[in-house]
Amino acid sequence: MTAQEWGIVIGIAAAATAAIVPWMLLVQARLAVVADRLERLEHKLDEISHHEHDCTQRCIRLETEMRYQRDELARLAEQVAGDPLG
């Protein structure tokens, strides 16, 4: 290839690079924003998961307490029903 042909090839390559680089930087910036949002979403999902676990444990504890109280009330009702003075 002659020097003139090399100049044309280099010019085309430089023009293509100059056209592609801004687009690549824009894509990289958008990907960085998406990555940041995904990270925040992951953090929020972890918080929600922990909160849901705490709520489930609280519900289990309250259900156990209610069953105990129901059994106690049933026992007391039997005592009152069987009490000859009542």
mmCIF file of the C-alpha atoms, coordinates in Angstrom:
data_MODEL
# 
_entry.id   MODEL 
# 
loop_
_atom_site.group_PDB 
_atom_site.id 
_atom_site.type_symbol 
_atom_site.label_atom_id 
_atom_site.label_alt_id 
_atom_site.label_comp_id 
_atom_site.label_asym_id 
_atom_site.label_entity_id 
_atom_site.label_seq_id 
_atom_site.pdbx_PDB_ins_code 
_atom_site.Cartn_x 
_atom_site.Cartn_y 
_atom_site.Cartn_z 
_atom_site.occupancy 
_atom_site.B_iso_or_equiv 
_atom_site.pdbx_formal_charge 
_atom_site.auth_seq_id 
_atom_site.auth_comp_id 
_atom_site.auth_asym_id 
_atom_site.auth_atom_id 
_atom_site.pdbx_PDB_model_num 
ATOM 1  C CA . MET A 1 1  ? 0.000   0.000   0.000  1.00 0.00 ? 1  MET A CA 1 
ATOM 2  C CA . THR A 1 2  ? 1.126   3.499   -0.709 1.00 0.00 ? 2  THR A CA 1 
ATOM 3  C CA . ALA A 1 3  ? 1.442   6.249   1.849  1.00 0.00 ? 3  ALA A CA 1 
ATOM 4  C CA . GLN A 1 4  ? -1.701  7.880   0.476  1.00 0.00 ? 4  GLN A CA 1 
ATOM 5  C CA . GLU A 1 5  ? -3.706  4.656   0.901  1.00 0.00 ? 5  GLU A CA 1 
ATOM 6  C CA . TRP A 1 6  ? -2.385  4.289   4.444  1.00 0.00 ? 6  TRP A CA 1 
ATOM 7  C CA . GLY A 1 7  ? -3.459  7.859   5.146  1.00 0.00 ? 7  GLY A CA 1 
ATOM 8  C CA . ILE A 1 8  ? -6.973  7.101   3.900  1.00 0.00 ? 8  ILE A CA 1 
ATOM 9  C CA . VAL A 1 9  ? -7.195  3.923   6.013  1.00 0.00 ? 9  VAL A CA 1 
ATOM 10 C CA . ILE A 1 10 ? -5.934  5.745   9.115  1.00 0.00 ? 10 ILE A CA 1 
ATOM 11 C CA . GLY A 1 11 ? -8.320  8.643   8.463  1.00 0.00 ? 11 GLY A CA 1 
ATOM 12 C CA . ILE A 1 12 ? -11.302 6.304   8.160  1.00 0.00 ? 12 ILE A CA 1 
ATOM 13 C CA . ALA A 1 13 ? -10.257 4.454   11.320 1.00 0.00 ? 13 ALA A CA 1 
ATOM 14 C CA . ALA A 1 14 ? -9.843  7.742   13.212 1.00 0.00 ? 14 ALA A CA 1 
ATOM 15 C CA . ALA A 1 15 ? -13.243 8.995   12.019 1.00 0.00 ? 15 ALA A CA 1 
ATOM 16 C CA . ALA A 1 16 ? -14.910 5.735   13.019 1.00 0.00 ? 16 ALA A CA 1 
ATOM 17 C CA . THR A 1 17 ? -13.242 5.880   16.424 1.00 0.00 ? 17 THR A CA 1 
ATOM 18 C CA . ALA A 1 18 ? -14.267 9.504   16.888 1.00 0.00 ? 18 ALA A CA 1 
ATOM 19 C CA . ALA A 1 19 ? -17.856 8.569   16.042 1.00 0.00 ? 19 ALA A CA 1 
ATOM 20 C CA . ILE A 1 20 ? -17.989 5.467   18.258 1.00 0.00 ? 20 ILE A CA 1 
ATOM 21 C CA . VAL A 1 21 ? -16.210 6.733   21.407 1.00 0.00 ? 21 VAL A CA 1 
ATOM 22 C CA . PRO A 1 22 ? -18.935 9.183   22.535 1.00 0.00 ? 22 PRO A CA 1 
ATOM 23 C CA . TRP A 1 23 ? -21.567 6.487   22.069 1.00 0.00 ? 23 TRP A CA 1 
ATOM 24 C CA . MET A 1 24 ? -19.440 4.022   24.051 1.00 0.00 ? 24 MET A CA 1 
ATOM 25 C CA . LEU A 1 25 ? -19.024 6.548   26.865 1.00 0.00 ? 25 LEU A CA 1 
ATOM 26 C CA . LEU A 1 26 ? -22.781 7.151   26.916 1.00 0.00 ? 26 LEU A CA 1 
ATOM 27 C CA . VAL A 1 27 ? -23.463 3.420   27.108 1.00 0.00 ? 27 VAL A CA 1 
ATOM 28 C CA . GLN A 1 28 ? -20.896 3.050   29.893 1.00 0.00 ? 28 GLN A CA 1 
ATOM 29 C CA . ALA A 1 29 ? -22.504 5.892   31.861 1.00 0.00 ? 29 ALA A CA 1 
ATOM 30 C CA . ARG A 1 30 ? -25.959 4.364   31.476 1.00 0.00 ? 30 ARG A CA 1 
ATOM 31 C CA . LEU A 1 31 ? -24.649 0.970   32.561 1.00 0.00 ? 31 LEU A CA 1 
ATOM 32 C CA . ALA A 1 32 ? -23.116 2.581   35.644 1.00 0.00 ? 32 ALA A CA 1 
ATOM 33 C CA . VAL A 1 33 ? -26.499 4.118   36.515 1.00 0.00 ? 33 VAL A CA 1 
ATOM 34 C CA . VAL A 1 34 ? -28.239 0.767   36.005 1.00 0.00 ? 34 VAL A CA 1 
ATOM 35 C CA . ALA A 1 35 ? -25.652 -0.990  38.183 1.00 0.00 ? 35 ALA A CA 1 
ATOM 36 C CA . ASP A 1 36 ? -26.148 1.593   40.944 1.00 0.00 ? 36 ASP A CA 1 
ATOM 37 C CA . ARG A 1 37 ? -29.928 1.204   40.806 1.00 0.00 ? 37 ARG A CA 1 
ATOM 38 C CA . LEU A 1 38 ? -29.622 -2.580  40.929 1.00 0.00 ? 38 LEU A CA 1 
ATOM 39 C CA . GLU A 1 39 ? -27.383 -2.309  43.967 1.00 0.00 ? 39 GLU A CA 1 
ATOM 40 C CA . ARG A 1 40 ? -29.910 -0.055  45.743 1.00 0.00 ? 40 ARG A CA 1 
ATOM 41 C CA . LEU A 1 41 ? -32.723 -2.424  44.771 1.00 0.00 ? 41 LEU A CA 1 
ATOM 42 C CA . GLU A 1 42 ? -30.781 -5.371  46.172 1.00 0.00 ? 42 GLU A CA 1 
ATOM 43 C CA . HIS A 1 43 ? -30.299 -3.484  49.453 1.00 0.00 ? 43 HIS A CA 1 
ATOM 44 C CA . LYS A 1 44 ? -34.024 -2.676  49.643 1.00 0.00 ? 44 LYS A CA 1 
ATOM 45 C CA . LEU A 1 45 ? -34.945 -6.296  48.907 1.00 0.00 ? 45 LEU A CA 1 
ATOM 46 C CA . ASP A 1 46 ? -32.637 -7.447  51.709 1.00 0.00 ? 46 ASP A CA 1 
ATOM 47 C CA . GLU A 1 47 ? -34.340 -5.008  54.099 1.00 0.00 ? 47 GLU A CA 1 
ATOM 48 C CA . ILE A 1 48 ? -37.782 -6.213  53.009 1.00 0.00 ? 48 ILE A CA 1 
ATOM 49 C CA . SER A 1 49 ? -36.718 -9.835  53.415 1.00 0.00 ? 49 SER A CA 1 
ATOM 50 C CA . HIS A 1 50 ? -35.438 -9.218  56.953 1.00 0.00 ? 50 HIS A CA 1 
ATOM 51 C CA . HIS A 1 51 ? -38.605 -7.290  57.834 1.00 0.00 ? 51 HIS A CA 1 
ATOM 52 C CA . GLU A 1 52 ? -40.799 -10.086 56.437 1.00 0.00 ? 52 GLU A CA 1 
ATOM 53 C CA . HIS A 1 53 ? -38.850 -12.647 58.469 1.00 0.00 ? 53 HIS A CA 1 
ATOM 54 C CA . ASP A 1 54 ? -39.307 -10.559 61.629 1.00 0.00 ? 54 ASP A CA 1 
ATOM 55 C CA . CYS A 1 55 ? -43.042 -10.215 60.932 1.00 0.00 ? 55 CYS A CA 1 
ATOM 56 C CA . THR A 1 56 ? -43.372 -13.956 60.366 1.00 0.00 ? 56 THR A CA 1 
ATOM 57 C CA . GLN A 1 57 ? -41.602 -14.703 63.641 1.00 0.00 ? 57 GLN A CA 1 
ATOM 58 C CA . ARG A 1 58 ? -43.838 -12.214 65.458 1.00 0.00 ? 58 ARG A CA 1 
ATOM 59 C CA . CYS A 1 59 ? -46.963 -13.809 63.924 1.00 0.00 ? 59 CYS A CA 1 
ATOM 60 C CA . ILE A 1 60 ? -45.809 -17.270 64.983 1.00 0.00 ? 60 ILE A CA 1 
ATOM 61 C CA . ARG A 1 61 ? -45.167 -16.052 68.521 1.00 0.00 ? 61 ARG A CA 1 
ATOM 62 C CA . LEU A 1 62 ? -48.561 -14.310 68.727 1.00 0.00 ? 62 LEU A CA 1 
ATOM 63 C CA . GLU A 1 63 ? -50.377 -17.345 67.341 1.00 0.00 ? 63 GLU A CA 1 
ATOM 64 C CA . THR A 1 64 ? -48.708 -19.531 69.969 1.00 0.00 ? 64 THR A CA 1 
ATOM 65 C CA . GLU A 1 65 ? -49.730 -17.103 72.706 1.00 0.00 ? 65 GLU A CA 1 
ATOM 66 C CA . MET A 1 66 ? -53.318 -17.007 71.413 1.00 0.00 ? 66 MET A CA 1 
ATOM 67 C CA . ARG A 1 67 ? -53.515 -20.810 71.390 1.00 0.00 ? 67 ARG A CA 1 
ATOM 68 C CA . TYR A 1 68 ? -52.246 -20.902 74.963 1.00 0.00 ? 68 TYR A CA 1 
ATOM 69 C CA . GLN A 1 69 ? -54.809 -18.287 76.034 1.00 0.00 ? 69 GLN A CA 1 
ATOM 70 C CA . ARG A 1 70 ? -57.603 -20.149 74.205 1.00 0.00 ? 70 ARG A CA 1 
ATOM 71 C CA . ASP A 1 71 ? -56.659 -23.346 76.016 1.00 0.00 ? 71 ASP A CA 1 
ATOM 72 C CA . GLU A 1 72 ? -56.542 -21.506 79.339 1.00 0.00 ? 72 GLU A CA 1 
ATOM 73 C CA . LEU A 1 73 ? -59.976 -19.972 78.710 1.00 0.00 ? 73 LEU A CA 1 
ATOM 74 C CA . ALA A 1 74 ? -61.377 -23.394 77.808 1.00 0.00 ? 74 ALA A CA 1 
ATOM 75 C CA . ARG A 1 75 ? -59.911 -24.853 81.000 1.00 0.00 ? 75 ARG A CA 1 
ATOM 76 C CA . LEU A 1 76 ? -61.370 -22.018 83.083 1.00 0.00 ? 76 LEU A CA 1 
ATOM 77 C CA . ALA A 1 77 ? -64.748 -22.417 81.368 1.00 0.00 ? 77 ALA A CA 1 
ATOM 78 C CA . GLU A 1 78 ? -64.731 -26.115 82.281 1.00 0.00 ? 78 GLU A CA 1 
ATOM 79 C CA . GLN A 1 79 ? -63.865 -25.256 85.874 1.00 0.00 ? 79 GLN A CA 1 
ATOM 80 C CA . VAL A 1 80 ? -66.678 -22.705 86.074 1.00 0.00 ? 80 VAL A CA 1 
ATOM 81 C CA . ALA A 1 81 ? -69.164 -25.110 84.463 1.00 0.00 ? 81 ALA A CA 1 
ATOM 82 C CA . GLY A 1 82 ? -68.165 -27.899 86.842 1.00 0.00 ? 82 GLY A CA 1 
ATOM 83 C CA . ASP A 1 83 ? -68.188 -25.670 89.959 1.00 0.00 ? 83 ASP A CA 1 
ATOM 84 C CA . PRO A 1 84 ? -71.267 -26.560 92.063 1.00 0.00 ? 84 PRO A CA 1 
ATOM 85 C CA . LEU A 1 85 ? -71.287 -23.075 93.597 1.00 0.00 ? 85 LEU A CA 1 
ATOM 86 C CA . GLY A 1 86 ? -71.311 -21.347 90.241 1.00 0.00 ? 86 GLY A CA 1 
# 
